[in-house]
Amino acid sequence: MKIFFTCIVTIFLSTVSISVAQEKPPLIGTGSAQCSTMIDFIDKQNLNKNVYEQWVFGFMSSLALVHSQPVFDLSKPEEIWLAVETICKKNPEQHVFEAASVVYLQLLKMLSKTMK
């Protein structure tokens, strides 16, 4: 049920229009920033990359903990971060947490296939 709920929420978030995506999300921390802001900060100062990476991994870890799913066994941290960064570059109007949610769901899909 938790996986189903997460899928529904992520699908909803991925279809949010630009005007809604610019509203302040109900989160705190760097993950509430828009992807365009993250990409700009990372391009200007590589120091900020670690801040965003740590927020994303903490966010995804909390999802994995709540769902009791070992999604991090499927991929290296560098690959996970690259996926989040790629989504953000392609969808600069989205929030960082939305990109992280999409990657988390992709990992869940991969995990479910390996468990069959």
Stockholm file with secondary structure:
# STOCKHOLM 1.0

chainA/1-116         MKIFFTCIVTIFLSTVSISVAQEKPPLIGTGSAQCSTMIDFIDKQNLNKNVYEQWVFGFMSSLALVHSQPVFDLSKPEEIWLAVETICKKNPEQHVFEAASVVYLQLLKMLSKTMK
#=GR chainA/1-116 SS CHHHHHHHHHHHHHTCCHHHHTSCCSCCSGGGSBHHHHHHHHHHCTHHHHHHHHHHHHHHHHHHHHHTCCGGGSSCHHHHHHHHHHHHHHCTTSBHHHHHHHHHHHHHHHHHHHTC
#=GC SS_cons         CHHHHHHHHHHHHHTCCHHHHTSCCSCCSGGGSBHHHHHHHHHHCTHHHHHHHHHHHHHHHHHHHHHTCCGGGSSCHHHHHHHHHHHHHHCTTSBHHHHHHHHHHHHHHHHHHHTC
//
